[in-house]
Structures are given as structure tokens and as C-alpha cells.
Amino acid sequence: MRTYASTLGLAALSTLTALGASACKKPAPDAVDAAPAPESGPATAANPLSKQIGEDFGKKYGCPADRVVVKVRADLASDRAEYTTFEVDGCDHTQILACRPHHAHGAVYPEWPDCEETAPPKAAVTLATLGTASLDSATSVPAPDMVGTYASFDPVANYDWATALATAWSPDAKLFQVRIEHAALDGTVDLSPAGVSSALLFFNSVAKGDVDLDVEVYPFQVRHQDGGAGTVSVKVQRHSDATARRPVPKPTCTLARAVAALRGTLAKANPAYRLDATLQVLASGKSVWTLGYAVGDPPKGMQAEVDAATCAIEHP
């Protein structure tokens, strides 16, 4: 964190004995101006930090004061309540800063900013722009019309929903794997902020250069309240693993039905551990649910397979 107060000479703080009260001094070449009395609380909309932020920006980029514009970006509010986000522009430079008043010795100095520079905000990605957007890092995308709720997510019911998202990215995109982690032993997939499950759907596009689109349906936006229901997190990456990209047809056997088919097997599962499930097409051409669970204590990992078309047990 950059501490502007250190540049203002905290070492020069002294006691004004004639006034019988303490005050801060800010050294300057020809004069010393007393700082305002300390205040508490975060910066306000008419932000007293703006003046010093603009001066520091001007010094950094050699930009005259009359060409520097400082504005509060309420739309980029920090998740730390005491910080305010500023955009500073001038002389073909831009900074996005998260700043708060300087804190020292139990006091708050509202005109002396402590700032952290943050990355400029990325343009919002929508389904309409998904195909041309840079998705080399996790990116939030609005995805309305999800079937059901996050608290009981059904990957089969949402097969068409996820496919529509992927084909907006690339028309030839094909689902090749669904990965569910930490489902309940009855097959419930809870992606709500209170849940612990996660759901990832992986698509591949040959037209895009044989790359994958990773769709995370339990998005960080939902869990951390930065977005909301109807958003997903997407990321594009070149695959480096040996997983075959065999297109998965829409199953008729849901995860809940696959779990029900294995009720006798899963009765032996250690209830302290949750269920993982993967949907993919085997080399034989058969589409299966592979369920991972634990038995015993200490736990031992086990697997079972269920036909994704008929719900028949393939491997107990």
C-alpha cells in the first residue's frame, strides 16, 4: 500500500503548545500549512482526498493541474467499507485508485490519502459479445433462464441452458464433460452461497483452435455477492490434459436418478464425506455418470458407474 503520509513528512508532526492542542503540519518549500483536525469515518462523496490524489497524479505523470480530473467511481465500490474508488485522468494517463484517509496514532486525516492502484475495469461481457471477448481469466457473464435454483442445481435440466451459453461463444462448441464436486449423498447439488457444492461444465471448440470453455455454474460472483443469480463464470483455456473431447449427448438419467440407482452401494458410504460426480463419454462410446464416494474410517475412495441413458449400474 502506498502511504502518502510518509511523503508529507509525518516526522515533522509537532505539538503547537501555544494553542494547547495538537495539529499536523504538512511541510512545503516556502510555507507550512496546518492540516485539518482529524476526523473519523470513510471518505464522503464530496471527497476531501481528491485534491491530494490529483496533485500526486500530476507529479507522477508530469501533468499540469488544470488537465487532471479526479472523480469518485461509486460503481466500482471497494469491498472494504473505508475505501473509496477514484478514477484519475489526464495527459493520456488513467489511474483507478482505492483510497482511504490516512490513519495514524488513533486519528484519521481526511485530506491525506492512502491509496492502492487497481486494474481498470474490464468491459462487461454479455452473451452477445462472448464470442469476441478476451476470456483468458475468469469472467462473469449474465446467463438468464437457468432452470431451477442454485440451491438444487440440476445439470441435466440445464444442459440446453449451458449449451446455449457455449454456442454464443462458438457455434460449434460441444459439451464433453460435467464435473460436480461435493454433492450431498442424495445427489443434491447446492450452489447457493450457503452451499459447498460446485458445478463445472466443459465445452470444446475446434473452430476456435481446439480450445476449451470452462463454465463454472457456482460462480464466485454468487458466493461473494458481487453478482447474483443468473450469472456464471467462464474462462477459455487450451487443454493440456489427456481427457478425450468426446461430445456428451443430453442424458436421460439425471444425477439424482443415478444416485438412487446406487442407493444400496451408497448406503455404505461414510456420511462425513460428500459425493463427486463426472459425466462423460467413455472410449466405448457409452455416456456414463462416474460417482466418487468414501467408505470406512479412515476413508477409502470408491467409484461406481451408471449409464447416463438408462440409469443401469455399469460398475457398482
Secondary structure as UniProt FT lines:
FT   STRAND          2..3
FT   HELIX           4..7
FT   TURN            8..9
FT   HELIX           10..12
FT   STRAND          15..16
FT   TURN            17..20
FT   STRAND          21..22
FT   STRAND          25..26
FT   STRAND          33..34
FT   TURN            48..49
FT   HELIX           50..61
FT   HELIX           65..67
FT   STRAND          69..72
FT   HELIX           74..76
FT   TURN            81..82
FT   STRAND          84..90
FT   TURN            91..92
FT   STRAND          93..104
FT   TURN            105..106
FT   STRAND          107..118
FT   TURN            127..132
FT   STRAND          139..142
FT   HELIX           150..152
FT   TURN            155..158
FT   HELIX           159..169
FT   TURN            171..172
FT   STRAND          174..183
FT   TURN            185..186
FT   TURN            193..194
FT   STRAND          198..205
FT   TURN            206..209
FT   STRAND          211..216
FT   HELIX           220..223
FT   TURN            224..225
FT   TURN            229..230
FT   STRAND          231..237
FT   HELIX           255..261
FT   HELIX           263..266
FT   TURN            267..268
FT   TURN            271..272
FT   STRAND          275..281
FT   TURN            283..284
FT   STRAND          287..295
FT   TURN            296..299
FT   STRAND          300..307
FT   TURN            308..310
FT   STRAND          313..315
//
